[in-house]
Amino acid sequence: MFTGIVEHVGLLISVERGADLTRFRIDLGPISEGVGLGDSIAVAGCCLTVTGSKGSVFNFEAVAETVEKTRLGCFEADTRVNLERAMGAGARFDGHIVQGHIDGTGRVRRFERTGTDGNDVKLHIECDSELAGQLVDKGSVTIDGVSLTVVAVVPDGFYVALIPHTLEITTLSDLREGDAVNLEVDVFGKYVKTYLDRVLPGLVAGGSQ
């Protein structure tokens, strides 16, 4: 489990694409201490398992399903990625509950900068209606591994607000209009929607008899 609080922006050293697996080598920098074989790291929001290491550079593998359903498929060497180690037992809980299981991808529609100094930044993410339907105003969403609060849900996606600190310490400042992003909706909202989708048809049918 993760929290969506980015610990470090790492550098993707290399990508090796195979028929079944894609292998990544990522420099974890200062958060590499104590990370071992089999540990989980959120890479741009995707939960990946450490398969090897040399110094601060760690190896990860992703199956075809993960590569196809996330933006890992467009990663190249020298890409900057948000990193977070799995939450330890007894650790402080900031952000929100993040599983590292990407629900889908969205695209940057636009950045809106307002205010006298341009520091009031709203990010408009375009996504399909299935994902947008699981979001609520003032609820939580994870974009490329960053825990954020939904400002507003709109017909073609949603808005989040970004403070200068978030832009400074994550890769969200690298985004440009049209870029893909990994999205994970709030796990509680996801389960509630799944439950209602399952039981409501039966309740409606029963009530109509």
Beta strands, then each sheet from edge to edge (+ up, - down):
strand 1: 8-17
strand 2: 21-27
strand 3: 40-43
strand 4: 46-54
strand 5: 57-63
strand 6: 80-85
strand 7: 104-114
strand 8: 120-126
strand 9: 140-143
strand 10: 146-154
strand 11: 157-162
strand 12: 180-185
sheet 1: 1+ 2- 5+ 4- 3+ 6- 1+
sheet 2: 7+ 8- 11+ 10- 9+ 12- 7+
end
